[in-house]
Amino acid sequence: MDIIDLLSHFAVALGIGLLVGIERGWRTRDEKPGSRTAGVRTFTIIGLLGGTTGVLAQTPGTPLTVAGGIVLGASFAAFALAFTLMCREENRADQTFSATTAIAGMLTFALSAYAMIGDVRTAAAAAVAGVAVLAMRTQLHDWLNKIEEREIRSSLILLAMTFIALPLIPDRAVGPFGGVNPREIWLIAIILAGVSFAGYLAVKLLGTRHGIMLAAAAGGLVSSTAVTASSAKRAAAGEGAPHLLAAGVALATAVSFTRVLAIAGFLKPELLRFLAPPLGAAIVAAVVWAFVAVSRRRTDGDDDQTVEFKNPFEFWAVIGFALLLAAIVLAGRLLGENLGEAGAVVGALALGLADVDAVTISMSRLTPEPLSFNAAALAILAAVVSNNVSKTAIGALAGRGTFAVQIAAMTALCFAAGASAYWLAGLIIPA
């Protein structure tokens, strides 16, 4: 490391101390000089001290030795002890309990030393992140005051499902007829729980109308079936106006149709001439339905009611729904194998009950041989139809009442628009 590089590393160490010092100094700017442990000058010097210690512990351009590690560790321990004692005296004088300044001083020393012996970009990024956390003190405390126990519990369950259970679940097919991949089923459960939790947070932060629509649109990018199941549960529990929840499902449905077009267009653009007319018409129908459902009741009081959620999501309900989808996948494969080549559409109908994307991908790969573009497109549309039939059934069984009626009517409108467009396109576009 030449002198220019050495000075640049020292500049980063100095900047780390200055950055932390500005935040700490600004927070205590109204206190009298001499009444605080550390401000902008002290933290800047801590940055230089950490940088100097890093240079003493490791010769520039050489690996860190055992002796250097001892020097670095002993220096950090000595600094931490002295600085913590000063912060303790400050707490006694102010009759407060806070370890923030002491921890900030240790972090500044450590990052400044690392800037000399490690990656300066990492040290600078960590310093910015640390200062951001320090500066967000008020916002973080306000957020903690508003968070509820059920939200913490649901967050922990979702995190455990994703980062603890998911890596342990086998990623291979299990069972007859090609089996079911347990990992994929568990991912469905995670998606359903995530969509439900996202909807809960969106409504809490943005209000009933905007929260439901935003959460539904985002959920439709992943799984419109999960959005339907979550909305049906909310409707049955009285957690939101049924027409708003149904409008959210309509918007998620439109997003799911768009997703099918995007996948098919990326894998096999030739399919779009068969898929775009019916799915495009269905997208327009779903969006219009959502717009009308929201605007028609804009002046109703139930749109602005305070929605009280009992729970962001119920773990066992999520698991039960995932297992139901696994059974549907097995049934679909059984039908497809027994019907042979003529079962392409029937198999797509069955598999589409659970997963349209898988059908879209597989059919796109089977063109132009052994399936023609027209036959592949018909199979994909069959999967779309069966998937929306299953969503309507979920709405009827879980949501009931007004929600179920509106979901069924929206689905019928999409089918009518798509069928009409498919028929007209067949007259204009040769097969």
C-alpha positions as CSV (number, residue, x, y, z in Angstrom):
1,M,0.0,0.0,0.0
2,D,1.6,3.3,-1.1
3,I,1.2,6.6,0.7
4,I,-1.8,7.7,-1.4
5,D,-3.7,4.5,-0.6
6,L,-2.8,4.8,3.0
7,L,-4.1,8.4,3.2
8,S,-7.3,7.5,1.4
9,H,-7.9,4.7,4.0
10,F,-7.2,7.2,6.8
11,A,-9.7,9.6,5.1
12,V,-12.4,6.9,5.3
13,A,-11.6,6.2,9.0
14,L,-11.8,10.0,9.7
15,G,-15.1,10.2,7.7
16,I,-16.6,7.3,9.7
17,G,-15.9,9.1,13.0
18,L,-17.1,12.5,11.6
19,L,-20.3,10.9,10.3
20,V,-21.2,9.3,13.7
21,G,-20.1,12.4,15.5
22,I,-22.4,14.7,13.5
23,E,-25.4,12.5,14.4
24,R,-24.4,12.3,18.1
25,G,-23.5,16.0,18.3
26,W,-26.7,17.1,16.6
27,R,-28.8,15.1,19.1
28,T,-27.1,16.7,22.1
29,R,-26.6,20.1,20.5
30,D,-28.7,22.0,23.1
31,E,-26.6,20.7,26.0
32,K,-23.9,22.9,27.6
33,P,-20.3,22.2,26.6
34,G,-18.7,19.8,29.0
35,S,-21.9,18.1,30.0
36,R,-21.8,15.3,27.4
37,T,-19.4,12.4,27.0
38,A,-18.8,12.7,23.3
39,G,-19.7,14.9,20.3
40,V,-18.5,15.5,16.8
41,R,-14.9,16.2,17.8
42,T,-14.6,13.2,20.1
43,F,-16.1,10.8,17.6
44,T,-13.9,12.1,14.8
45,I,-10.8,11.5,17.0
46,I,-12.1,8.0,17.8
47,G,-12.2,7.4,14.0
48,L,-8.5,8.5,13.7
49,L,-7.7,6.4,16.8
50,G,-9.3,3.3,15.3
51,G,-7.5,3.9,12.0
52,T,-4.1,4.3,13.7
53,T,-4.7,1.2,15.7
54,G,-5.4,-0.7,12.4
55,V,-2.2,0.5,10.9
56,L,-0.2,-0.5,14.0
57,A,-1.8,-3.9,14.1
58,Q,-1.2,-4.7,10.5
59,T,1.6,-3.6,8.2
60,P,0.0,-2.1,5.0
61,G,-0.2,-4.7,2.3
62,T,0.5,-7.7,4.5
63,P,-1.9,-10.3,6.2
64,L,-2.9,-9.7,9.8
65,T,-0.6,-11.7,12.1
66,V,-1.4,-13.2,15.5
67,A,0.6,-10.4,17.2
68,G,-1.3,-7.9,15.2
69,G,-4.6,-9.4,16.2
70,I,-3.6,-9.2,19.9
71,V,-2.7,-5.6,19.5
72,L,-6.0,-4.8,17.8
73,G,-8.0,-6.7,20.4
74,A,-6.2,-5.3,23.4
75,S,-6.5,-1.7,22.0
76,F,-10.3,-2.2,21.3
77,A,-10.8,-3.6,24.8
78,A,-8.9,-0.7,26.5
79,F,-10.8,1.9,24.5
80,A,-14.2,0.2,25.2
81,L,-13.5,0.1,28.9
82,A,-12.5,3.8,29.1
83,F,-15.3,5.0,26.9
84,T,-17.9,2.9,28.7
85,L,-16.9,4.2,32.1
86,M,-17.2,7.8,30.8
87,C,-20.7,7.0,29.4
88,R,-21.7,5.5,32.7
89,E,-20.7,8.7,34.6
90,E,-22.7,10.7,32.1
91,N,-25.8,8.4,32.7
92,R,-25.4,8.9,36.4
93,A,-25.2,12.7,36.1
94,D,-28.3,12.7,33.8
95,Q,-30.0,10.0,35.8
96,T,-30.7,8.0,32.7
97,F,-29.9,4.5,31.4
98,S,-28.6,4.3,27.8
99,A,-25.8,2.3,26.2
100,T,-26.3,3.9,22.7
101,T,-23.3,6.3,22.9
102,A,-21.0,3.7,24.3
103,I,-22.0,1.2,21.6
104,A,-21.7,3.9,18.9
105,G,-18.1,4.7,20.1
106,M,-17.1,1.0,19.9
107,L,-18.6,0.7,16.5
108,T,-16.8,3.8,15.3
109,F,-13.5,2.5,16.6
110,A,-14.0,-1.0,15.1
111,L,-15.1,0.3,11.6
112,S,-12.3,2.8,11.5
113,A,-9.8,0.1,12.2
114,Y,-11.4,-2.2,9.6
115,A,-11.2,0.6,7.1
116,M,-7.4,0.4,7.4
117,I,-7.0,-3.4,7.2
118,G,-10.1,-4.5,5.2
119,D,-12.5,-3.3,2.5
120,V,-13.1,0.4,2.8
121,R,-16.4,0.1,0.9
122,T,-17.7,-2.3,3.4
123,A,-16.6,-0.2,6.4
124,A,-18.2,2.9,4.9
125,A,-21.4,1.1,4.1
126,A,-21.6,-0.3,7.6
127,A,-21.0,3.2,9.0
128,V,-23.8,4.7,7.0
129,A,-26.2,1.9,8.1
130,G,-25.2,2.4,11.7
131,V,-25.8,6.2,11.6
132,A,-29.1,5.7,9.8
133,V,-30.3,3.5,12.8
134,L,-29.0,6.1,15.2
135,A,-30.9,8.9,13.4
136,M,-34.1,6.9,13.2
137,R,-34.4,6.7,17.0
138,T,-37.8,8.5,17.2
139,Q,-39.3,6.6,14.3
140,L,-38.2,3.2,15.6
141,H,-39.6,4.0,19.1
142,D,-42.9,5.1,17.6
143,W,-43.1,2.0,15.5
144,L,-42.4,-0.2,18.6
145,N,-45.2,1.6,20.5
146,K,-47.6,0.8,17.7
147,I,-46.7,-2.8,17.0
148,E,-48.9,-5.5,18.6
149,E,-48.0,-8.9,20.0
150,R,-50.0,-10.8,17.2
151,E,-47.9,-9.0,14.6
152,I,-44.7,-10.0,16.2
153,R,-45.9,-13.6,16.6
154,S,-47.0,-13.8,12.9
155,S,-43.7,-12.2,11.7
156,L,-41.7,-14.8,13.7
157,I,-43.9,-17.7,12.3
158,L,-43.4,-16.4,8.7
159,L,-39.6,-16.0,9.2
160,A,-39.4,-19.5,10.8
161,M,-41.3,-21.0,7.9
162,T,-38.9,-19.3,5.4
163,F,-35.5,-19.4,7.0
164,I,-35.7,-22.4,9.3
165,A,-38.2,-24.9,7.9
166,L,-37.8,-24.3,4.2
167,P,-34.0,-25.3,4.0
168,L,-34.8,-28.6,5.8
169,I,-37.7,-29.7,3.5
170,P,-36.8,-32.1,0.7
171,D,-36.6,-30.7,-2.8
172,R,-37.7,-33.8,-4.6
173,A,-40.9,-35.5,-5.7
174,V,-42.5,-37.7,-3.2
175,G,-45.5,-40.1,-3.8
176,P,-47.2,-41.8,-6.7
177,F,-47.9,-40.5,-10.3
178,G,-44.8,-38.4,-10.3
179,G,-45.4,-37.3,-6.7
180,V,-45.4,-33.8,-5.2
181,N,-42.4,-31.8,-4.3
182,P,-42.7,-30.9,-0.5
183,R,-40.6,-27.9,-1.0
184,E,-42.9,-26.4,-3.6
185,I,-45.9,-27.1,-1.4
186,W,-44.2,-25.4,1.5
187,L,-43.4,-22.4,-0.7
188,I,-47.1,-22.2,-1.5
189,A,-47.8,-22.0,2.2
190,I,-45.2,-19.3,2.6
191,I,-46.6,-17.3,-0.3
192,L,-50.2,-17.6,1.2
193,A,-49.0,-16.5,4.6
194,G,-46.9,-13.6,3.1
195,V,-49.8,-12.4,1.0
196,S,-52.1,-12.4,4.0
197,F,-49.5,-10.6,6.2
198,A,-48.9,-8.0,3.4
199,G,-52.6,-7.4,3.1
200,Y,-52.9,-6.9,6.9
201,L,-50.0,-4.4,6.9
202,A,-51.2,-2.5,3.8
203,V,-54.7,-2.0,5.3
204,K,-53.3,-1.0,8.7
205,L,-50.9,1.6,7.1
206,L,-52.9,2.9,4.1
207,G,-56.5,2.3,5.2
208,T,-59.1,-0.1,3.9
209,R,-59.6,1.0,0.3
210,H,-56.0,1.7,-0.7
211,G,-54.5,-1.0,1.4
212,I,-56.7,-3.8,0.0
213,M,-56.1,-2.8,-3.6
214,L,-52.3,-2.3,-3.3
215,A,-51.9,-5.6,-1.4
216,A,-54.0,-7.5,-3.9
217,A,-52.1,-6.1,-6.9
218,A,-48.8,-7.0,-5.3
219,G,-50.1,-10.4,-4.3
220,G,-51.3,-11.1,-7.8
221,L,-47.7,-11.0,-9.0
222,V,-47.1,-14.1,-6.9
223,S,-50.4,-15.9,-6.5
224,S,-53.9,-14.7,-7.2
225,T,-55.2,-17.9,-5.6
226,A,-53.5,-16.9,-2.3
227,V,-55.0,-13.4,-2.6
228,T,-58.5,-15.0,-3.1
229,A,-58.0,-17.3,-0.1
230,S,-56.8,-14.5,2.1
231,S,-59.6,-12.1,1.0
232,A,-62.3,-14.8,1.5
233,K,-61.1,-15.4,5.0
234,R,-61.3,-11.6,5.7
235,A,-64.7,-11.4,4.2
236,A,-66.0,-14.3,6.3
237,A,-64.6,-12.8,9.5
238,G,-66.0,-9.3,8.7
239,E,-62.6,-7.8,8.4
240,G,-63.4,-5.4,5.5
241,A,-66.2,-4.5,3.1
242,P,-66.9,-7.6,0.8
243,H,-67.1,-5.4,-2.3
244,L,-63.6,-4.0,-1.6
245,L,-62.2,-7.4,-1.0
246,A,-63.8,-8.7,-4.2
247,A,-62.4,-5.7,-6.1
248,G,-58.9,-6.6,-4.8
249,V,-59.4,-10.2,-6.1
250,A,-60.4,-8.8,-9.4
251,L,-57.3,-6.7,-9.6
252,A,-55.1,-9.7,-8.6
253,T,-56.8,-11.7,-11.3
254,A,-56.0,-9.1,-13.9
255,V,-52.3,-9.2,-12.7
256,S,-52.3,-13.0,-13.0
257,F,-53.6,-12.9,-16.6
258,T,-50.9,-10.4,-17.4
259,R,-48.3,-12.7,-15.8
260,V,-49.4,-15.6,-18.0
261,L,-49.0,-13.4,-21.1
262,A,-45.5,-12.2,-19.9
263,I,-44.3,-15.8,-19.3
264,A,-45.6,-17.1,-22.7
265,G,-44.3,-14.1,-24.5
266,F,-40.8,-14.5,-23.1
267,L,-40.6,-18.3,-23.7
268,K,-42.5,-18.5,-27.0
269,P,-43.6,-15.2,-28.6
270,E,-45.6,-17.1,-31.3
271,L,-48.2,-18.0,-28.6
272,L,-49.2,-14.5,-28.1
273,R,-51.3,-14.3,-31.2
274,F,-53.5,-16.9,-29.7
275,L,-53.3,-15.9,-26.0
276,A,-53.3,-12.1,-26.3
277,P,-56.9,-11.6,-27.5
278,P,-58.8,-13.7,-24.9
279,L,-56.5,-12.8,-22.0
280,G,-56.3,-9.2,-23.0
281,A,-60.1,-9.0,-23.0
282,A,-60.3,-10.8,-19.6
283,I,-57.7,-8.3,-18.2
284,V,-59.9,-5.4,-19.3
285,A,-63.0,-7.0,-17.8
286,A,-61.3,-7.6,-14.4
287,V,-59.9,-4.1,-14.2
288,V,-63.2,-2.5,-15.1
289,W,-65.0,-4.7,-12.5
290,A,-62.5,-3.6,-9.8
291,F,-62.8,0.1,-10.8
292,V,-66.6,-0.1,-10.8
293,A,-66.8,-2.0,-7.5
294,V,-64.6,0.6,-5.8
295,S,-66.1,3.8,-7.3
296,R,-69.7,2.6,-7.0
297,R,-69.5,2.5,-3.2
298,R,-67.1,5.5,-2.8
299,T,-69.6,7.4,-0.7
300,D,-70.6,4.4,1.5
301,G,-69.6,4.6,5.1
302,D,-68.3,1.0,5.1
303,D,-65.4,1.9,2.9
304,D,-63.9,4.0,5.7
305,Q,-64.8,1.8,8.6
306,T,-62.0,0.8,10.9
307,V,-61.0,-2.7,10.1
308,E,-60.1,-4.8,13.1
309,F,-58.0,-7.9,12.1
310,K,-58.0,-10.8,14.5
311,N,-54.7,-12.1,13.2
312,P,-52.4,-11.4,10.1
313,F,-52.8,-15.1,9.2
314,E,-53.6,-18.4,10.8
315,F,-50.8,-21.0,10.5
316,W,-52.9,-24.2,10.4
317,A,-55.3,-22.7,7.8
318,V,-52.3,-21.8,5.6
319,I,-50.9,-25.4,6.0
320,G,-54.3,-26.9,5.2
321,F,-54.7,-24.9,2.0
322,A,-51.2,-25.9,0.9
323,L,-52.0,-29.6,1.5
324,L,-55.3,-29.2,-0.5
325,L,-53.2,-27.8,-3.5
326,A,-50.9,-30.8,-3.2
327,A,-53.9,-33.2,-3.5
328,I,-55.1,-31.2,-6.6
329,V,-51.6,-31.6,-8.2
330,L,-51.7,-35.3,-7.7
331,A,-55.2,-35.6,-9.2
332,G,-54.1,-33.6,-12.2
333,R,-51.1,-35.7,-12.9
334,L,-53.2,-38.9,-12.6
335,L,-55.7,-37.6,-15.2
336,G,-52.9,-36.5,-17.6
337,E,-51.1,-39.8,-17.5
338,N,-54.3,-41.9,-18.0
339,L,-55.6,-39.9,-21.0
340,G,-52.3,-39.8,-22.9
341,E,-51.7,-37.3,-25.7
342,A,-55.4,-36.5,-25.9
343,G,-55.2,-35.5,-22.2
344,A,-53.1,-32.4,-22.8
345,V,-56.0,-30.1,-22.4
346,V,-57.6,-32.2,-19.7
347,G,-54.3,-32.4,-17.8
348,A,-53.9,-28.6,-18.1
349,L,-57.4,-28.2,-16.8
350,A,-56.6,-30.4,-13.8
351,L,-53.1,-28.9,-13.1
352,G,-54.4,-25.4,-13.6
353,L,-56.5,-25.8,-10.5
354,A,-53.3,-25.3,-8.6
355,D,-50.6,-23.7,-10.9
356,V,-51.1,-21.9,-14.2
357,D,-47.5,-20.9,-14.5
358,A,-46.2,-24.5,-14.5
359,V,-48.7,-25.3,-17.3
360,T,-47.7,-22.2,-19.3
361,I,-44.0,-23.0,-19.1
362,S,-44.4,-26.7,-19.9
363,M,-46.8,-26.1,-22.9
364,S,-44.4,-23.4,-24.2
365,R,-41.6,-25.9,-24.2
366,L,-43.7,-28.5,-26.2
367,T,-44.2,-26.2,-29.2
368,P,-44.0,-26.4,-32.1
369,E,-43.5,-30.2,-31.6
370,P,-45.3,-32.3,-30.5
371,L,-47.9,-29.6,-29.9
372,S,-48.9,-26.9,-32.4
373,F,-49.1,-23.3,-31.2
374,N,-52.8,-23.4,-31.3
375,A,-53.0,-26.6,-29.2
376,A,-50.5,-25.3,-26.6
377,A,-52.4,-22.0,-26.3
378,L,-55.7,-23.9,-25.9
379,A,-54.1,-25.9,-23.0
380,I,-52.8,-22.8,-21.4
381,L,-56.3,-21.1,-21.6
382,A,-57.8,-24.3,-20.2
383,A,-55.4,-24.0,-17.2
384,V,-56.4,-20.3,-16.7
385,V,-60.1,-21.3,-16.8
386,S,-59.8,-24.1,-14.2
387,N,-57.6,-21.9,-12.0
388,N,-60.3,-19.2,-11.9
389,V,-63.0,-21.8,-11.3
390,S,-61.0,-23.0,-8.3
391,K,-60.7,-19.4,-7.0
392,T,-64.4,-19.0,-7.4
393,A,-65.0,-22.2,-5.4
394,I,-62.6,-20.9,-2.7
395,G,-64.5,-17.6,-2.6
396,A,-67.9,-19.5,-2.3
397,L,-66.7,-21.9,0.4
398,A,-64.6,-19.6,2.5
399,G,-66.0,-16.2,1.8
400,R,-69.7,-16.9,1.4
401,G,-72.4,-14.2,1.0
402,T,-71.8,-11.0,-0.9
403,F,-68.1,-11.7,-1.5
404,A,-68.8,-15.1,-3.1
405,V,-71.5,-13.7,-5.4
406,Q,-69.3,-10.9,-6.5
407,I,-66.3,-13.2,-7.2
408,A,-68.5,-15.5,-9.2
409,A,-69.9,-12.6,-11.2
410,M,-66.5,-11.2,-11.9
411,T,-65.2,-14.6,-13.0
412,A,-68.2,-15.0,-15.3
413,L,-67.6,-11.6,-16.9
414,C,-63.9,-12.4,-17.5
415,F,-64.9,-15.8,-19.1
416,A,-67.5,-14.1,-21.3
417,A,-65.0,-11.4,-22.5
418,G,-62.2,-13.9,-23.1
419,A,-64.4,-16.4,-24.9
420,S,-65.8,-13.6,-27.2
421,A,-62.4,-12.3,-28.0
422,Y,-61.1,-15.9,-28.6
423,W,-64.0,-16.5,-31.0
424,L,-63.5,-13.2,-32.9
425,A,-59.7,-13.8,-33.1
426,G,-60.4,-17.3,-34.5
427,L,-62.3,-15.7,-37.4
428,I,-59.6,-13.2,-38.1
429,I,-56.4,-15.1,-37.3
430,P,-55.8,-18.4,-39.1
431,A,-54.9,-21.4,-36.9
